[in-house]
Amino acid sequence: MVNIRVAAQTDLPFSREHDSHIAAEELASVIQRGRILVAEDSGKPIGWLRWGLFWDEIPFMNMLTVLSSNRGQGIGRALVTDWEKRMSRAGHSQVLTSTLADESAQNFYRAMGYSDAGVLLLPGESSEIFLRRDLEPAPDLTDPHITRE
């Protein structure tokens, strides 16, 4: 059974081994700020989602990865869904991510309800497609008309 949790400092070696897109010092800082979710199976990390804030206010998914041996099992979808729920509970109304135009990840995000929000063109590189998704508002748990599960 897959469990999704916020990364702890003990996840730093795993994260550094598998996420080469971020400097080690920044990775430690991101973990400290609680901005990495880890998917684990039997206590072993098998995937992660790392995010920051675009314009210092909109949650932006920087990295979503599932180890190749665990792909195709819905783990990426579970990580994104868990992240979206956390962002909604934190009061955010939308989230963003991006992917290169020549990567198939854009199809995954569109299937999850993300829509195109723009393109970044950099010389000598594939276009970077930005995608956004509106979030459902988190339920008001103080409302007596809402039943809790």
C-alpha positions as CSV (number, residue, x, y, z in Angstrom):
1,M,0.0,0.0,0.0
2,V,1.3,3.4,-1.0
3,N,1.5,6.1,1.7
4,I,2.0,9.8,0.9
5,R,3.6,12.1,3.4
6,V,5.6,15.3,3.7
7,A,9.3,14.7,3.3
8,A,11.6,14.8,6.4
9,Q,15.3,15.6,6.6
10,T,15.9,11.8,6.7
11,D,14.7,11.8,3.1
12,L,17.5,14.1,2.0
13,P,19.9,11.3,0.8
14,F,17.1,9.7,-1.3
15,S,16.1,13.1,-2.7
16,R,19.7,14.1,-3.5
17,E,20.3,10.7,-5.2
18,H,17.2,11.0,-7.5
19,D,16.7,14.8,-8.0
20,S,19.6,16.3,-9.8
21,H,17.6,19.4,-10.9
22,I,18.2,21.3,-7.6
23,A,21.2,22.2,-5.6
24,A,21.8,20.2,-2.4
25,E,21.5,23.3,-0.2
26,E,18.2,24.3,-1.8
27,L,16.9,20.8,-1.6
28,A,17.5,20.7,2.2
29,S,15.7,24.1,2.4
30,V,12.7,22.9,0.4
31,I,12.4,19.8,2.7
32,Q,12.6,22.0,5.7
33,R,9.8,24.2,4.4
34,G,7.6,21.1,3.8
35,R,7.5,21.4,0.1
36,I,8.2,17.8,-0.9
37,L,5.7,15.0,-0.7
38,V,7.1,11.4,-0.7
39,A,5.2,8.4,-1.9
40,E,6.4,5.3,-0.1
41,D,5.6,1.6,-0.3
42,S,6.4,-0.5,2.8
43,G,8.4,2.5,4.2
44,K,10.6,2.7,1.0
45,P,10.4,6.0,-1.1
46,I,9.2,5.3,-4.6
47,G,8.3,8.8,-5.8
48,W,8.1,12.4,-4.9
49,L,6.5,15.8,-5.8
50,R,8.4,19.0,-5.2
51,W,6.9,22.5,-5.4
52,G,7.5,26.1,-4.8
53,L,5.5,29.3,-5.2
54,F,5.2,31.1,-8.5
55,W,5.1,34.9,-8.0
56,D,5.5,34.0,-4.3
57,E,1.8,33.1,-4.1
58,I,0.7,30.4,-6.6
59,P,1.7,26.8,-5.9
60,F,3.9,25.6,-8.8
61,M,4.8,21.9,-9.1
62,N,8.5,21.8,-10.0
63,M,9.1,18.1,-10.1
64,L,7.0,14.9,-10.1
65,T,8.9,11.7,-10.4
66,V,8.1,8.0,-9.8
67,L,10.9,5.5,-9.9
68,S,10.8,3.6,-13.2
69,S,10.0,0.3,-11.5
70,N,6.9,1.8,-9.9
71,R,5.4,3.7,-12.9
72,G,2.0,2.9,-14.3
73,Q,0.5,2.1,-10.9
74,G,-1.3,5.5,-10.3
75,I,1.4,6.8,-7.9
76,G,2.0,10.0,-9.8
77,R,-1.7,10.7,-10.0
78,A,-2.0,10.0,-6.2
79,L,0.9,12.4,-5.5
80,V,-0.7,15.2,-7.6
81,T,-4.2,14.6,-6.1
82,D,-2.8,14.7,-2.5
83,W,-0.8,17.9,-3.3
84,E,-3.9,19.6,-4.8
85,K,-5.9,18.8,-1.7
86,R,-3.2,20.2,0.5
87,M,-3.0,23.4,-1.6
88,S,-6.8,23.8,-1.5
89,R,-6.8,23.4,2.3
90,A,-4.0,26.0,2.5
91,G,-6.4,28.4,0.8
92,H,-5.0,28.3,-2.8
93,S,-7.5,28.5,-5.7
94,Q,-5.2,27.3,-8.4
95,V,-2.0,25.4,-9.1
96,L,0.5,25.5,-11.9
97,T,3.1,23.2,-13.4
98,S,5.1,23.0,-16.7
99,T,6.6,20.5,-19.0
100,L,8.6,20.5,-22.2
101,A,6.6,20.4,-25.4
102,D,8.5,17.3,-26.5
103,E,7.6,15.4,-23.2
104,S,4.6,13.2,-22.8
105,A,3.9,14.5,-19.3
106,Q,1.7,17.2,-20.8
107,N,-0.8,14.4,-21.7
108,F,-0.8,13.2,-18.1
109,Y,-1.5,16.7,-16.7
110,R,-4.2,17.4,-19.3
111,A,-5.9,14.1,-18.3
112,M,-5.8,15.3,-14.7
113,G,-7.8,18.4,-15.6
114,Y,-4.9,20.9,-16.3
115,S,-5.3,23.3,-19.1
116,D,-2.7,25.2,-21.1
117,A,-1.8,28.5,-19.7
118,G,1.1,29.7,-21.9
119,V,4.4,28.8,-23.4
120,L,8.0,29.9,-22.6
121,L,10.3,30.1,-25.6
122,L,14.0,29.8,-24.9
123,P,16.6,29.8,-27.7
124,G,17.9,26.4,-28.5
125,E,15.5,24.5,-26.3
126,S,12.1,22.9,-26.6
127,S,9.1,25.1,-25.7
128,E,8.1,25.0,-22.0
129,I,4.3,24.5,-21.7
130,F,2.7,26.0,-18.6
131,L,-0.4,24.3,-17.3
132,R,-2.9,25.4,-14.6
133,R,-5.7,23.9,-12.7
134,D,-8.4,25.5,-10.7
135,L,-8.9,23.8,-7.3
136,E,-12.1,22.9,-5.6
137,P,-12.5,25.0,-2.4
138,A,-11.7,23.1,0.7
139,P,-14.8,22.4,2.8
140,D,-15.4,24.7,5.7
141,L,-15.1,22.2,8.6
142,T,-16.7,24.8,11.0
143,D,-19.9,24.7,8.9
144,P,-22.4,22.5,10.9
145,H,-24.1,21.5,7.6
146,I,-21.0,19.6,6.4
147,T,-20.7,16.0,7.5
148,R,-17.2,14.7,8.3
149,E,-16.1,11.3,7.1
